[in-house]
């Protein structure tokens, strides 16, 4: 088992599951999670999805033609708040790839209750910021997780 597997969550079929604990630093003065932190939890979910699927950001950057990702669209629906000390689950599903764009659905839940829904579009980019089709290694690693 990889040394970072315990902190990178797990897969249940196509869905990546990442536990997240809410700390004092995540909240505002009321004890509620500050809204921008949900975006951070989603980012962690996407990054750990890739890590467990065998795609490391550092390896993509080390390619002959380095590749990165830029979020170019996020739609968040806030349904209920999370509180300090809550144990949350971030569920991430990579849906489809169209050209340089990758479409991801995410949910953040507490005890089976959905708190936040997110639809995210990321774009593969070169180091100059130009859109770039994902390399074969990325497509191969993501293929088992994409919609049939």
C-alpha positions as CSV (number, residue, x, y, z in Angstrom):
1,X,0.0,0.0,0.0
2,X,1.2,3.5,-0.9
3,X,2.4,5.6,2.1
4,X,-0.2,8.3,1.3
5,X,-3.1,5.9,0.6
6,X,-4.6,6.3,4.1
7,X,-5.0,10.1,3.8
8,X,-6.1,10.0,0.1
9,X,-9.5,8.4,0.7
10,X,-10.8,5.4,-1.2
11,X,-12.9,4.4,-4.2
12,X,-16.4,2.9,-4.1
13,X,-16.9,1.9,-7.8
14,X,-16.5,5.1,-9.8
15,X,-16.9,7.4,-6.8
16,X,-13.9,8.7,-4.7
17,X,-14.7,9.1,-1.0
18,X,-12.6,11.5,1.0
19,X,-13.2,12.1,4.8
20,X,-12.8,15.7,6.0
21,X,-12.9,16.9,9.6
22,X,-14.0,20.4,10.3
23,X,-11.5,22.3,12.4
24,X,-11.7,25.7,14.1
25,X,-9.7,27.3,11.2
26,X,-12.4,26.2,8.8
27,X,-15.1,28.2,10.5
28,X,-16.3,31.8,10.9
29,X,-17.1,33.3,14.3
30,X,-20.4,31.5,14.4
31,X,-18.9,28.0,14.2
32,X,-20.1,27.5,10.6
33,X,-17.8,26.5,7.8
34,X,-16.8,29.6,5.8
35,X,-18.3,29.2,2.3
36,X,-15.0,29.3,0.4
37,X,-13.7,26.3,2.3
38,X,-16.1,24.0,0.5
39,X,-14.2,24.8,-2.7
40,X,-11.0,23.7,-0.9
41,X,-12.6,20.4,0.2
42,X,-13.7,19.8,-3.4
43,X,-10.2,20.5,-4.6
44,X,-8.8,18.0,-2.1
45,X,-11.3,15.4,-3.4
46,X,-10.3,15.9,-7.0
47,X,-6.6,15.8,-6.2
48,X,-6.9,12.7,-4.1
49,X,-9.1,11.1,-6.8
50,X,-6.3,11.6,-9.3
51,X,-3.6,10.4,-6.8
52,X,-5.4,7.2,-6.1
53,X,-6.1,6.6,-9.8
54,X,-2.4,6.8,-10.4
55,X,-2.2,10.4,-11.7
56,X,0.2,12.6,-9.8
57,X,0.4,16.3,-10.5
58,X,4.2,16.2,-10.1
59,X,4.5,13.5,-12.8
60,X,2.3,15.5,-15.2
61,X,4.6,18.5,-14.7
62,X,7.7,16.3,-15.3
63,X,6.5,15.2,-18.8
64,X,8.3,16.3,-21.9
65,X,5.3,18.6,-22.5
66,X,4.3,19.6,-18.9
67,X,0.6,19.6,-18.1
68,X,-1.5,21.2,-15.3
69,X,-5.1,21.9,-14.6
70,X,-7.1,25.1,-14.4
71,X,-10.6,25.2,-13.0
72,X,-12.6,27.2,-15.5
73,X,-16.2,26.7,-14.2
74,X,-17.6,25.9,-10.8
75,X,-21.3,25.7,-9.9
76,X,-21.9,25.3,-6.1
77,X,-25.3,24.7,-4.5
78,X,-25.2,25.2,-0.8
79,X,-28.0,23.2,0.8
80,X,-27.1,23.1,4.6
81,X,-24.2,24.3,6.7
82,X,-21.4,22.3,8.2
83,X,-20.2,23.1,11.8
84,X,-17.0,22.9,13.7
85,X,-16.1,19.3,14.6
86,X,-18.3,17.8,11.9
87,X,-17.1,14.7,10.0
88,X,-17.8,15.2,6.3
89,X,-17.4,13.1,3.2
90,X,-16.4,14.6,-0.1
91,X,-17.7,12.4,-3.0
92,X,-16.1,13.0,-6.4
93,X,-17.0,11.5,-9.8
94,X,-15.1,12.2,-13.0
95,X,-17.9,12.2,-15.6
96,X,-16.5,12.9,-19.0
97,X,-13.6,14.3,-20.9
98,X,-14.2,16.5,-24.0
99,X,-11.1,17.8,-25.7
100,X,-9.0,19.5,-22.9
101,X,-12.0,19.8,-20.6
102,X,-12.8,17.3,-17.7
103,X,-16.3,17.4,-16.1
104,X,-16.6,16.4,-12.4
105,X,-19.5,16.1,-10.1
106,X,-19.0,16.4,-6.4
107,X,-21.0,16.3,-3.2
108,X,-20.1,17.1,0.4
109,X,-22.2,15.3,3.0
110,X,-22.6,14.8,6.7
111,X,-24.0,11.5,8.0
112,X,-25.6,10.8,4.6
113,X,-27.2,14.2,4.2
114,X,-25.9,16.3,1.3
115,X,-24.7,19.8,2.3
116,X,-23.2,21.0,-0.9
117,X,-23.4,20.0,-4.6
118,X,-20.7,21.0,-7.1
119,X,-20.4,20.8,-10.8
120,X,-16.8,21.5,-11.8
121,X,-15.1,21.9,-15.2
122,X,-11.3,21.8,-15.3
123,X,-9.2,22.3,-18.4
124,X,-5.9,20.7,-19.1
125,X,-3.3,23.4,-19.8
126,X,0.3,23.7,-20.9
127,X,2.6,25.7,-18.7
128,X,1.9,28.7,-20.9
129,X,-1.8,28.4,-20.0
130,X,-3.0,27.2,-23.4
131,X,-5.6,24.4,-23.4
132,X,-4.1,21.0,-24.2
133,X,-5.7,17.6,-24.7
134,X,-4.9,15.2,-21.8
135,X,-2.0,12.8,-22.5
136,X,-2.7,9.1,-23.1
137,X,-1.5,8.2,-19.6
138,X,-4.1,10.4,-18.0
139,X,-6.8,9.1,-20.3
140,X,-5.9,5.5,-19.6
141,X,-5.9,6.0,-15.8
142,X,-9.3,7.9,-15.8
143,X,-11.0,5.6,-18.3
144,X,-12.3,3.1,-15.7
145,X,-13.9,6.0,-13.8
146,X,-15.7,7.8,-16.6
147,X,-19.3,7.4,-17.5
148,X,-19.8,4.4,-19.9
